[in-house]
């Protein structure tokens, strides 16, 4: 489904600040409060809004490293649909017990890899233990593994993690589509 212009504006405003009331959102978009409530509810029901959350300052709460771990899965161990479900359950449970903060595990493609794991760590030692844990728990499935580390404490020459740019780009993207 393609979002209508007013729905796109509402989603953009929610991304920028989801704590605002429907009255404040309505004013920002130029619609009535009941219409704002109806549109917000529709976006939630249709899955455009997955959850409302806070973006914490990761270094202030104790994380010094963001790790992107890229995995090449061994093709000799391809799984059927039931095995994939079982594999996910086993590894989700194992990863959930790990002290590192796991943010994302997704299949993908590029750079010669099949999956990425995004995790947060207090220090290099905890990151190294997490990498060892992945290697040991998936030893027969991983053909290769590489990790890219990000120093979360360095502020110079970096943009903070935020969805505000996405909110603005969503609206600009739609304007480009109209002019083409």
ChimeraX attribute file (.defattr): number of C-alpha atoms within 10 A of each C-alpha:
attribute: neighborCount
match mode: 1-to-1
recipient: residues
	/A:1	4
	/A:2	6
	/A:3	12
	/A:4	10
	/A:5	12
	/A:6	15
	/A:7	18
	/A:8	19
	/A:9	20
	/A:10	24
	/A:11	24
	/A:12	22
	/A:13	20
	/A:14	20
	/A:15	19
	/A:16	17
	/A:17	17
	/A:18	16
	/A:19	13
	/A:20	12
	/A:21	14
	/A:22	21
	/A:23	15
	/A:24	15
	/A:25	24
	/A:26	20
	/A:27	13
	/A:28	12
	/A:29	15
	/A:30	12
	/A:31	14
	/A:32	14
	/A:33	16
	/A:34	12
	/A:35	14
	/A:36	23
	/A:37	17
	/A:38	11
	/A:39	19
	/A:40	19
	/A:41	13
	/A:42	14
	/A:43	18
	/A:44	13
	/A:45	11
	/A:46	10
	/A:47	10
	/A:48	14
	/A:49	15
	/A:50	10
	/A:51	8
	/A:52	10
	/A:53	9
	/A:54	8
	/A:55	8
	/A:56	10
	/A:57	13
	/A:58	17
	/A:59	17
	/A:60	10
	/A:61	9
	/A:62	14
	/A:63	19
	/A:64	21
	/A:65	22
	/A:66	23
	/A:67	23
	/A:68	18
	/A:69	19
	/A:70	25
	/A:71	24
	/A:72	18
	/A:73	19
	/A:74	14
	/A:75	10
	/A:76	9
	/A:77	10
	/A:78	11
	/A:79	12
	/A:80	8
	/A:81	9
	/A:82	9
	/A:83	11
	/A:84	12
	/A:85	11
	/A:86	12
	/A:87	13
	/A:88	12
	/A:89	12
	/A:90	12
	/A:91	14
	/A:92	13
	/A:93	10
	/A:94	13
	/A:95	17
	/A:96	11
	/A:97	10
	/A:98	13
	/A:99	13
	/A:100	17
	/A:101	17
	/A:102	18
	/A:103	11
	/A:104	10
	/A:105	15
	/A:106	11
	/A:107	12
	/A:108	12
	/A:109	13
	/A:110	8
	/A:111	7
	/A:112	11
	/A:113	18
	/A:114	16
	/A:115	17
	/A:116	21
	/A:117	17
	/A:118	18
	/A:119	20
	/A:120	25
	/A:121	25
	/A:122	19
	/A:123	14
	/A:124	14
	/A:125	10
	/A:126	15
	/A:127	21
	/A:128	13
	/A:129	15
	/A:130	22
	/A:131	17
	/A:132	13
	/A:133	15
	/A:134	20
	/A:135	17
	/A:136	11
	/A:137	15
	/A:138	14
	/A:139	13
	/A:140	12
	/A:141	16
	/A:142	18
	/A:143	15
	/A:144	14
	/A:145	16
	/A:146	12
	/A:147	16
	/A:148	11
	/A:149	17
	/A:150	13
	/A:151	14
	/A:152	20
	/A:153	14
	/A:154	10
	/A:155	9
	/A:156	6
	/A:157	6
	/A:158	8
	/A:159	7
	/A:160	9
	/A:161	11
	/A:162	12
	/A:163	14
	/A:164	14
	/A:165	12
	/A:166	13
	/A:167	20
	/A:168	15
	/A:169	13
	/A:170	14
	/A:171	15
	/A:172	12
	/A:173	10
	/A:174	14
	/A:175	12
	/A:176	9
	/A:177	8
	/A:178	8
	/A:179	6
	/A:180	5
